[in-house]
Amino acid sequence: MKILVLHRVPYFKIEYHRGISHDRHDVTYFGTDRALATLPPHLRCERVSRQGLRTAFEEARDWLAHRPRHFDRVISVSEYELLDAALLREHLGVPGAPADQVALARDKVLMKQAVEGAGLRVPRFLPLPRFLDLAGGAPWEGRTVLKPHSGASSEDVLVFDTPRQAVEAVTARRTGVPRLDAGEDLADFEVEEFVSGPIRHFDGLVQGGELLVLTASEYIGTCLQYAQGSPLGSFQLIPSQEERAWVARALAAVRIEDGSFHLEAIVHRGETVFLEVGNRVGGADVVATVELATGVHLPSYELRALLGERVTGTLPEPPADRRLYGWFVCPGHHLAGQEFQGLDGTAAFRHHPSVIAWNELPPGSPLPRHITYQSGETVLAGIVASDTPEDGRRWITDLFASLSVRTRPGARTASEQVPA
C-alpha cells in the first residue's frame, strides 16, 4: 500500500517500523522539519516537509493539489492531528474513520453528550457561551472547571470555587488565558462541575469495536497540578469485569472502533464518572508500562488495525511475570529560563531494585518552556515495578515527597542579552 503518515509525535515514541513494514509498503511522512528529524536516517520512506504555519490538513491538501498522487491510507497517531487525517481522508476518498466520528473523541462537549446518552455518568457541563448566558446560574454549585473543548496536557484549564467566579473572570477578561482575555474563541471552551475522587486512566486497544487489550491505572497527582509544576505519576491496578464493561460502553458511545485509546475517569463515592477519552496512546510512559504488563506494544498494533490488518488472535501472550508497573515524571517547564543542576533526595530511589527506567536531565540543561511529559525534556521520568497496587502507590508517593530540584539562572540567549 501507499501510506501517508501525518508525522508529529517523535518517531521513538511510536516506532512505526514495528507496526508498518517499510519494505512492503511505500510510506510517506509529512511533517515539519523538526518532526522529520526524528525519523531514523536509514528508514526506507519518503520525507515531505511542511511549514507548520497552518493545519496539517490544509498544508497536505495544498501539497497534493500541486503534486497529485494516490494514497491507500492516511494515518495520524497525534491527538492534535487526528481530525486533520480524517479531513484529508474525506478529501482524498481514502478509507478510514470520517471527521464526524473522530470529532467525538476530540471534542469534550460532544464526547460527554454521547457518553451521557449511553447511560454513563459524566460531570454536569455547559458550552462556555451557554454558561455565560446563564450568568452563573449553572445546574451545579461549588468548584467549577473551565477547559478547552479539544485541549491536551491541561493547558488553559482553570478551576474556580464557584460558577459565579468563573463567569466574573471570563467577563472581566482576567482568566490569564490570552485568547479568552482577548474576547476570542469563547465557543472553543466548556465549563463543568468539579468532581472529586481518585482519577484513573484506562489504556488499551480495540479493533472493529472489540476491546482486545485493557489496563487500568490510578494517578498520583493530577495533570492540572503537573501543568502547574508538581510531579505526576500513576500505578497499575487490576481491572475488574465491571470496569471492563464500563470502558467498552464508553468507547462504543464515542465510536472509538479501531486503534489505541486513553480514557480518564474519576471514582466518586464508588461510582465511575467519565472525564474524557482519546483515540490514541497515553502520554508519559503509558506505552512502555502497558507493554511491560501485557506484552502488547500499543502503537504497533494500532497501526496494523488502521491498515486493515487483523489484530485479533495475533496478540502476544502476557508475560509470565505478572507484575504491575507505574510511571513517574517531574516537570521543568514551570522553571523555564532556569538551568537544571540536579536532584536532591533521590539516592534511595535511583538504584532501587524496583526501578525499570530512570531518565534524568543532564546537569546544565536548559529547562523546557512548554509542558512536556517526554523523557529527555522533563527533569525526571521513569518506570517502577511492584507486586501490588499499594506497593506501586507507596513507592512513587515516597519519591515525590523526597525529591527536590536544583537550578540556577540560565544563560541568556542572544536575543535576551543586554547590549553594552
N, C-alpha and C positions, 0 to 999 in steps of 0.2 A: 504494500500500500504506500501511497504518498501521504505523509503525515505532517501537518503544520502544528508546531507547538508554540503557543504564546508564552515566551520564556521570561519569567520574573523571579521566581524562587531560586536561590543559588543551587547549582547543579548538585552539590554534595548533599543537600537536604533531601533530594528526590532520587538521585542515582537512576536516571532514566534508562540506562543500559540494562538494569535489572528487570525492567518490565517491557522494553521495546527492543527487538533485535534490530540493531542499526545496520547489520549486514543484509538482512532480508527485506527491510523496509527503507524507503527513501525519506529521511526525516529532515525537516527544515525548522530551525529555531529562529524565531522572530522576537527580538528584544533590544533593549538599549545596549550600548557598548559595555556598560558596567555589568549587565546581566550576562551578556555573551562571553565576557571574560572569565566567567566561572565554568565554562564548558571545558572538558578535558581536551588538550591540544590535538590529540590524535584520534578523537572520536570521528567516525565516518558520518558526516552530516553536512548540511548547508547552513551557513550562518548569515542572517539578514538583519542588518542594523536598522533601528528606528530611532527617531529623535527623542521620543518620550515627552513631547510637548503637548500632545493630545492623547486621547484614549487609544488603547491598543487596537480596538475595533476600527476607529477612524483611520489610524495610520496604516493598518493592514489593508483596509478597503482601498485606500488611495494607492498603496504599493501595487496591489493586484490589478487595479484599473490601468496602470501603466505597464505592468508586466503580467498579463493574464496567464493563469495556469490552473491546473486541476488538483484538488486535494480530496482524498477519501475520508480523512478525519481532521478535525480541528480541535485541539486539546489545550486546556489550561488547568493547572493544579494550584493556581494562586487565587486566594479569596478575592483579591482585587480585580482579577481579570476573568473570572468565571462567566460573568454576564457578557463581556466582550467576545469571548469564544462562542457563546450561544448566538449573539447577534451576527457574528461572522458566518457561523454555520447556516443560519437562515438566509443570509445574503448570498451565500455560495450554493445553497441547496445541498449541504452536506449532512449526513445523518448525525443524530445526537440530540440531547435534551434541548428543547426550544427555550427562548428567552423567558416566556411567562412561567415555565416550570422552574428554571434556575432562580428567578426572582423570589420564589417562595423561600428559598434558603439563603437569600441575601438581604431581603427587606424585613426588618424586625417587626413591623406592623403586620405585614401580610402573613408572616410565619406564625405569629401569635393568634391571628384571626383563624388560620387554618387549624392550628393545634387545639384551640378552644372549641372550634366546630367539631373536632373529633372526640370531644368529651373529656379532654385532659385540662387540668387547672393551669392557668397562666396568671401572671400578675395583672391586675387591672391596669389598663393603659389607654392612652389617647394620643392621636397625632398632635403635635405641638400647636398648629393653628386652631384646632378644635378646643384644646386645653385652654388657650388664651381667650377664646370666645366665652368660655365659662367663667372667666375672671377668678380662677382659683376654686370654683365650685366643683372640684373633681369628685368622683364617686368613691373616694377613699380619704383618710386622714393620715397625718403623720409623715414620715420620711418619704421623699419623692425623688425619683431618678430622672434626669434629663440625659438623653443619649441620641446620637445619630441613628438613622434607620439602618444604615449599611456600614457602620464603622467597625473597627477591629482594634485590639490591643488597648481597649478602654480609653482611646483618645477622645477628647471633648466630652467625656462623661462627667456629670456633676451630680451630687446628692445634696438635697435641701431638707431642712427639718419639716417643712410643711408645703403643701401645694401653693399656698399664698406666697411664700417666699420665692418659690420658683417663678411664679408669674411676675412678681416685682423685679426680680433680677433680669428676666428677659425683656420686660417692657422698659426698664430703666437702662437697658443695654450695658449692664455691668456683670455679665456672667464670666468674663475672662476668655470666652470663646470668640475669636476675632470675627468670624462671619456672622455669628448671632448678634454681636455688639455693633456690627455694621448694618444690622437690619436685613441681612441677606439669608437665604436658604432656610427659612423657618420651616418650610414644608419637608426638609430633609431630616427633621428631628421628631422624636416622640418622647412622651412622658409616661412614667409608670410608677405604681406603688412599690415601695421598698419592701421586699420580703426577706425576713431573717432566717438564718439556719445554715447548716453546713452546705457548702457548694460542691457539687460533684460534676465530673465530666466523664462522658461515655464515648469511647472511641472504637471504631471498627470498620467493617466492610459489608457492603450489600451488592448483590447483582440480581437484576430482574425483580427487585423488591424483596428478595430473600435475605434475611440477616445471617451472614456467614461467620463473622468474627465480632466479638464484643469484649471489651474490657471496661471496668468501672474504677474510677479513682476519686479521691477527695482532696480538695485544695487545702493547703496551709497558707493562709493569707488570701488575698483576692487580686484579680487582675487590675482593679482600680487602685488598690494600695500599691501594687507594683509600679503602675504608671506614676504614682506619687513618690516613689523611691524606696519602697520596702521590698525585702526578698519575697519570693514566691516559690512554692513547690507543690507537689501532690504525691500521694501514695496510693498504691492499688488496693482495691477491695476485691472480694469475690462476689460477682453479680448474682443476684437471686433470679429465679424464674419469673417472679413478678416484675423485676426491673427489666429483664429481657423483653417481656411482653409490652411493658410501658414504652421502652425505646422503639420497638417495632411499630407501635401505634403512632408515635410522634413522627418517625421517619415517613411512614405512609401518608400522614396528614400533609406534610410539606413536599411530598413526591420526590424524595431522595431515593432513587431506584437503583442507581449504579455508582460504584466508587466508594471512597472513604467518607467518613462523617466524624464530626466532633460536636457533641451535644452537651450543653451545660444545663444543670437543674439545681434547685435548692430543695433540701429536705426541711420542710416547715411543719413542725409538730406532727411528724410521722408521715406527712403527705409529700409526694414528689411534685414540685412545681416547675414547669418548663420555663427556661430562660431564653435560650437561643440555640441555633444549630447551624453548622456549616457543612457543605458538601465537599469537604477537603480534610486533610490530615490536621491534627492539632499542632500547635507550635511547641517551642522549647524542645524537650527530649521525649515528647509523646511517641513519636515514631519508633525511637530506639527502645523505649520501655515496653511498648506493645509487642515488638518483635522478640524481646527477651522473654516475655511472658507466654507468647503464643507460637513463636516461630514464624509469624507472618510479617513480612515487610510490606506495610500497607500501600505505599506508593507504587510498588511493583505490580501488585495485584489490582490496584485501581487502574493503572494504565492498561493492563490486559483486559479488564472489564470494559474500559472505554473504547478499546479497539474491537470489541465484539467477541473476544476470545472467551471460552468457557472457563470460569474460575471454580465453580462448584465441583468438588471432587478432586481438585488439584492442589488444595492447600496442604502445607506440611503438617505433620503431627506435632502437637505441643511438646515442648522439652520435657524430658523425664524428670528433671529437677524443677518441680512446680513452685518456685519461689515467687515472691511478689517484688515489684520494683517501684521505685519512686524517683522523681527528678527534682532538682533544686536549681534556682538561678538567682543571682544577686545583681541588681541593676547598677548602671553607672550614669544613665542619661540625666538624672537629676543633679549630677555633679559636673555637667558639661562645662568645658573650659578649664577643668582641672586635669592633672596628670596622675594616673594611678601609680601608687608607690608600694602597695602590698596589702595583705590582710593580717589582722591580729585575731587571736582566739581560735585558730583553726588547726593547731598542732595535733590535737586529739582526734581530729576527723580526717585530715588529709590522707593518711596512710591506714585508715581503719580497714579491717578485712571485709567489711560490707560494701566498701566503695568499688563501684564498677568503672566509673569515669570521673575525673576531676580536671576541669579545664579552667585555669586561672589566667587572667590577663597578665602579660609580661609587665614587670615594673617599668615605668617610663612611658607607657602607652597613654595616648590621649583618650579621654572618655567620650563616648558617643553623644551626639546631640539629638538623637532620635530614640524613641522607645524600641528596644530590640530584645529578643529572648535568645539570640544566637550566640553560641559559644565562639570565642574569638572577638566578640564585641562587648559582651557583658563582663562585669568584674569577675564573676564566678558562675560556672554552670557544671552540673554533674549528675550522676546517677548512683543510686544506692539500692542494695538488695536487702530483703528482710524475709523472715519466715511467717510473720503475721502482720496484718494492717497496723496493729498497735505499735509494733516494733518500728515500722516504717515512719509512722507519725512521730514517734518519740525521737528518732534519730535526726530527722530534718528539723523538728522544733528545737532540739538542743543546739544544733548547728546555728540556726538563726539567732538564738539567744546569746551565743558566744561570739560570733564573728563581728568585726568592725573593719571599716575600710580606711586606709591611709592614703591621702592625696597631697599634692602641692599645686600651686598655681601653674597652669600650663604655659608653655612658651607662646608668645604672641605670634600670630601669623603675619605675613607681610601687610595684609590689609588692616590689621589691628595695630601695627606699630606706629608710635607717635613720631612724626618727623622731627629731626634735630633742629 
